[in-house]
Amino acid sequence: MGRDDTKHVGIYVGGAVWHYSNSMRKVVAMSVSQMHNHYSGLDPTTWLFYGTFGP
Amino acid sequence: MRVPLTAPRLYPAKSVDPESVCHFLDTHKRRSRCLLMPWGTYYGLSIAAIALTKDDGITAKGDCRRGDAAVSVNAAGYLATACWISTDRAVEGTMVKTVGTAMLSHFLSKNILQICHNQYNPKSNCAHFIGHALGIKVGDTNCYNVAPAGIPKPGLGFTIRVDDLSTFGAQTRACGRTSQQRFRTVCSSFQFRAMYPVLRFGWGETTRNMWESM
């Protein structure tokens, strides 16, 4: 994963994605469907990653 | 290959007076000791502790049992202290179910300037928020060493870059790339583990600048 700015990250927990909305300038929580629909126009150059943190 | 955790701890591991760190003095002060957790090694348990807020009903005497943990969240919203008392798996299992939303609700609807004590407010704060919310300090840059000069800073900074979070995730647990079609399935299948609040992350990278609209 490179260092360019075109990335976004959120926390999936309890059935919702918690992330900082840069457009609304605040922390928001939304469903996975809402999050997914926000990127419905993704092209093949877009990569989606997932991962977990924990002991 | 799994790399050992190297996350810096915010506070030294030592025995402390419970009354000096705990929110729940009425219940915790009767305990024999309270350990200040070495952040990084036990951050999962520390996060779990946040579930034990007054809103979660863990305030009455007797509700706090061995294995309970507590943290305090200071006015800026970041983790100030964490303490944990002994081990009781049954209690931890209960805590895990409520971790996450209870902790994250402290940050809901807050602007980054209400979260970041360093008053660092770049164009994108997605990783910055997570750094504060989970107390993650990895990578070369953080909100302390890049914050504007002239702002009083307490000397504590958190991760601000998505790729640093990605690296950290790869070091601690499973991490990978998936297709757009599978992304929703992957997210929907996430479940808490029995003992620890394994927090799941999703992130994306694109050659276009559309992520800024989030």
Contacts between the chains, C-beta under 8 A, distances in Angstrom:
chain1	res1	chain2	res2	distance
A	1	B	162	7.1
A	1	B	163	4.4
A	1	B	166	4.7
A	1	B	167	7.7
A	1	B	203	8.0
A	1	B	205	5.9
A	2	B	163	6.6
A	2	B	205	7.1
A	3	B	161	7.1
A	3	B	163	5.8
A	4	B	205	7.8
A	5	B	123	7.2
A	5	B	124	6.1
A	5	B	209	7.8
A	5	B	211	8.0
A	5	B	212	7.5
A	6	B	205	6.5
A	6	B	206	5.2
A	6	B	207	6.7
A	6	B	208	6.4
A	6	B	209	5.5
A	6	B	210	7.5
A	6	B	211	5.3
A	6	B	212	7.6
A	7	B	124	8.0
A	7	B	126	7.6
A	7	B	127	7.9
A	7	B	162	4.1
A	7	B	163	7.3
A	7	B	203	6.1
A	7	B	204	6.3
A	7	B	205	4.8
A	7	B	206	7.7
A	7	B	211	5.9
A	8	B	124	7.6
A	8	B	126	5.0
A	8	B	162	7.3
A	8	B	203	6.6
A	8	B	204	5.7
A	8	B	211	4.1
A	8	B	214	4.9
A	9	B	126	4.8
A	9	B	127	5.3
A	9	B	130	6.2
A	9	B	162	4.7
A	9	B	165	5.9
A	9	B	201	6.3
A	9	B	202	7.2
A	9	B	203	3.7
A	9	B	204	7.8
A	10	B	126	6.8
A	10	B	130	7.7
A	10	B	201	7.3
A	10	B	202	6.0
A	10	B	203	7.5
A	11	B	100	7.7
A	11	B	104	6.9
A	11	B	130	6.1
A	11	B	133	7.0
A	11	B	134	7.7
A	11	B	199	5.9
A	11	B	200	7.3
A	11	B	201	6.1
A	12	B	187	5.4
A	12	B	190	5.7
A	12	B	199	7.8
A	12	B	200	4.3
A	12	B	201	6.9
A	12	B	202	5.7
A	13	B	99	7.6
A	13	B	100	3.4
A	13	B	101	6.7
A	13	B	104	6.9
A	13	B	197	7.9
A	13	B	199	5.7
A	13	B	200	6.7
A	14	B	100	4.7
A	14	B	101	4.3
A	16	B	101	7.4
A	17	B	187	7.5
A	17	B	202	6.9
A	18	B	104	4.8
A	18	B	107	7.7
A	18	B	108	7.9
A	18	B	133	7.7
A	19	B	126	5.7
A	19	B	129	7.1
A	19	B	130	8.0
A	19	B	214	6.9
A	20	B	112	6.5
A	20	B	125	4.5
A	20	B	126	5.0
A	20	B	128	7.0
A	20	B	129	3.7
A	20	B	130	7.9
A	21	B	214	5.9
A	22	B	123	6.9
A	22	B	124	5.3
A	22	B	125	6.2
A	22	B	126	6.9
A	22	B	212	6.0
A	22	B	213	7.7
A	22	B	214	5.8
A	23	B	212	7.8
A	23	B	213	5.6
A	23	B	214	6.5
A	25	B	111	5.4
A	25	B	112	7.4
A	26	B	109	5.1
A	26	B	110	6.1
A	26	B	111	5.4
A	27	B	104	7.7
A	27	B	107	4.5
A	27	B	108	5.4
A	27	B	109	6.3
A	27	B	110	5.4
A	27	B	115	7.6
A	27	B	129	6.0
A	28	B	108	7.5
A	28	B	109	7.5
A	29	B	104	7.2
A	29	B	108	6.4
A	32	B	184	5.8
A	32	B	187	4.5
A	32	B	188	6.0
A	33	B	184	7.2
A	35	B	187	7.9
A	35	B	202	7.7
A	36	B	183	6.6
A	36	B	184	4.9
A	36	B	187	7.9
A	38	B	214	6.8
A	39	B	180	7.5
A	39	B	204	6.9
A	39	B	210	7.6
A	41	B	210	7.8
A	42	B	180	5.2
A	42	B	206	7.1
A	43	B	206	7.8
A	43	B	208	7.6
A	45	B	206	6.1
A	45	B	207	4.3
A	45	B	208	7.1
A	46	B	180	7.1
A	46	B	204	6.4
A	46	B	205	7.2
A	46	B	206	4.0
A	46	B	207	7.6
A	46	B	208	7.5
A	47	B	177	5.7
A	47	B	204	6.6
A	47	B	205	4.8
A	47	B	206	7.1
A	48	B	177	7.0
A	48	B	178	5.5
A	48	B	179	7.1
A	48	B	180	5.9
A	48	B	183	4.5
A	48	B	202	7.1
A	48	B	203	7.8
A	48	B	204	5.0
A	49	B	166	6.4
A	49	B	175	7.1
A	49	B	176	6.9
A	49	B	177	5.2
A	49	B	178	7.2
A	49	B	202	7.0
A	49	B	203	5.0
A	49	B	204	6.7
A	49	B	205	7.0
A	50	B	175	7.2
A	50	B	176	6.4
A	50	B	178	5.9
A	50	B	183	7.3
A	50	B	186	5.2
A	50	B	187	7.2
A	50	B	200	6.9
A	50	B	201	6.7
A	50	B	202	5.0
A	50	B	203	7.7
A	51	B	166	6.6
A	51	B	169	3.3
A	51	B	170	6.5
A	51	B	173	6.8
A	51	B	174	6.6
A	51	B	175	3.4
A	51	B	176	7.1
A	51	B	200	7.6
A	51	B	201	5.0
A	51	B	202	8.0
A	51	B	203	7.6
A	52	B	169	6.5
A	52	B	172	7.4
A	52	B	173	3.9
A	52	B	174	5.6
A	52	B	175	7.1
A	52	B	198	5.2
A	52	B	199	6.8
A	52	B	200	5.3
A	52	B	201	6.8
A	53	B	44	8.0
A	53	B	134	7.1
A	53	B	136	7.8
A	53	B	168	7.0
A	53	B	169	5.6
A	53	B	172	5.3
A	53	B	173	6.3
A	53	B	198	7.1
A	53	B	199	5.0
A	53	B	201	6.6
A	54	B	44	5.1
A	54	B	172	6.4
A	54	B	173	5.4
A	54	B	193	7.2
A	54	B	196	5.2
A	54	B	197	6.9
A	54	B	198	3.5
A	54	B	199	6.4
A	55	B	5	8.0
A	55	B	41	7.8
A	55	B	42	7.3
A	55	B	43	7.6
A	55	B	44	4.3
A	55	B	45	7.6
A	55	B	172	7.7
A	55	B	196	5.4
